Amino acid sequence: MKIVDRYRCERLKKTADLYMEKHCLQRTNHCNIIKMLGWFSDNTNIFVMLEECLGGELWELIKTVGCPVPRARYYLAQLINAVTYLRDARIVHRDLKAENVMLTELGVVKLIDFGTAKDLENPHIKGAGNASRHKVFEDYVGTPQFMPKEVIENKCSDHRSDVWSLGCTIFQVLSGCPPFHDRSEYLIFQRVIALDLVFPPGLDPQGRDLIARMVVEDADLRLGAADIEDVKKHPFFQSRSFEGIHREPVPMLSLADLCLQRIGTKLKDFVKILPSWSGTGSLVLTLGEQLERMQQAHQWQEDVLPPEEAW
């Protein structure tokens, strides 16, 4: 259950976002989008009843560690199915990221947080957007690390913007760290505008190619901008079926991936010996690269702005 303090919501001028989320969840019905089971309120709070997601946030599962490719394909394919459904419904999510992906106990993806969404079918229904003292920014919404240039400049936000954010989410899932990371929103935006996207070592080559084709400055040239099916046909998903994937079990991890995940979850304990492990040459190349990637992700997590807060 989601409990929202009425006074705080009004003080932050986010009441419209709450009702936008209610509107979108009432409009949608898809296995990979969170279902709203009820909505009621009293004088103090608004209570939103949502379906149970015992698997927690996808972000908590992949943070620093990243996600092995077979399992990443499994989660991302479900997320793409949700985005495909939203495109057909003419709803733009506008805040795609791993923090807004919940998992059921069986590993089924559930896309959440439609407060900043835009319903192109019902343009008269709007969220709060962001406001300065003199102006309301209707398109300047989302999370800095996942916002394309046209959104940062408050020019437009549509399904092409979601393609950019989806590409950034693929980066996040594979690497364990948000893209365009830096110490402030201003520096993040400078990196986005310069398209300064640094890929960590050991990232899957096909995944890297997919991200590079989606995170493109020209919105019309992004893979998936014209048709989201183009993303599904990319070689990264070549061996992955999309239809009915939510009914499949979560892919098993290899022993090497299990060990890497164990190291990643205890990274603060291992961080002093990781350089000696990865630099000895005693590990196979891919494992050495993965250890190096985790060291970088750990450093990024320590140094940069966390991606939790949406604008």
Rosetta blueprint (number, residue, H / E / L):
1 M L
2 K E
3 I E
4 V E
5 D E
6 R H
7 Y H
8 R H
9 C H
10 E H
11 R H
12 L L
13 K L
14 K L
15 T H
16 A H
17 D H
18 L H
19 Y H
20 M H
21 E H
22 K H
23 H H
24 C H
25 L H
26 Q H
27 R H
28 T L
29 N L
30 H L
31 C L
32 N L
33 I E
34 I L
35 K L
36 M E
37 L E
38 G E
39 W E
40 F E
41 S E
42 D L
43 N L
44 T L
45 N E
46 I E
47 F E
48 V E
49 M E
50 L E
51 E L
52 E L
53 C L
54 L L
55 G L
56 G E
57 E E
58 L H
59 W H
60 E H
61 L H
62 I H
63 K L
64 T L
65 V L
66 G L
67 C L
68 P L
69 V H
70 P H
71 R H
72 A H
73 R H
74 Y H
75 Y H
76 L H
77 A H
78 Q H
79 L H
80 I H
81 N H
82 A H
83 V H
84 T H
85 Y H
86 L H
87 R H
88 D H
89 A H
90 R L
91 I E
92 V E
93 H L
94 R L
95 D L
96 L L
97 K L
98 A H
99 E H
100 N H
101 V E
102 M E
103 L E
104 T L
105 E L
106 L L
107 G L
108 V L
109 V E
110 K E
111 L E
112 I L
113 D L
114 F L
115 G L
116 T L
117 A L
118 K E
119 D E
120 L L
121 E L
122 N L
123 P L
124 H L
125 I L
126 K L
127 G L
128 A L
129 G L
130 N E
131 A E
132 S L
133 R L
134 H L
135 K L
136 V E
137 F E
138 E L
139 D L
140 Y L
141 V L
142 G L
143 T L
144 P H
145 Q H
146 F H
147 M L
148 P L
149 K H
150 E H
151 V H
152 I H
153 E L
154 N L
155 K L
156 C L
157 S L
158 D L
159 H H
160 R H
161 S H
162 D H
163 V H
164 W H
165 S H
166 L H
167 G H
168 C H
169 T H
170 I H
171 F H
172 Q H
173 V H
174 L H
175 S H
176 G L
177 C L
178 P L
179 P L
180 F L
181 H L
182 D L
183 R L
184 S L
185 E H
186 Y H
187 L H
188 I H
189 F H
190 Q H
191 R H
192 V H
193 I H
194 A L
195 L L
196 D L
197 L L
198 V L
199 F L
200 P L
201 P L
202 G L
203 L L
204 D L
205 P H
206 Q H
207 G H
208 R H
209 D H
210 L H
211 I H
212 A H
213 R H
214 M H
215 V L
216 V L
217 E L
218 D L
219 A H
220 D H
221 L H
222 R L
223 L L
224 G L
225 A L
226 A L
227 D L
228 I L
229 E H
230 D H
231 V H
232 K H
233 K L
234 H L
235 P H
236 F H
237 F H
238 Q L
239 S L
240 R L
241 S L
242 F L
243 E L
244 G L
245 I H
246 H H
247 R H
248 E L
249 P L
250 V L
251 P L
252 M L
253 L L
254 S L
255 L H
256 A H
257 D H
258 L H
259 C H
260 L H
261 Q H
262 R H
263 I H
264 G H
265 T H
266 K L
267 L H
268 K H
269 D H
270 F H
271 V L
272 K L
273 I L
274 L H
275 P H
276 S H
277 W H
278 S H
279 G H
280 T L
281 G L
282 S L
283 L L
284 V L
285 L H
286 T H
287 L H
288 G H
289 E H
290 Q H
291 L H
292 E H
293 R H
294 M H
295 Q H
296 Q H
297 A H
298 H H
299 Q H
300 W H
301 Q H
302 E H
303 D H
304 V L
305 L L
306 P L
307 P L
308 E L
309 E L
310 A L
311 W L
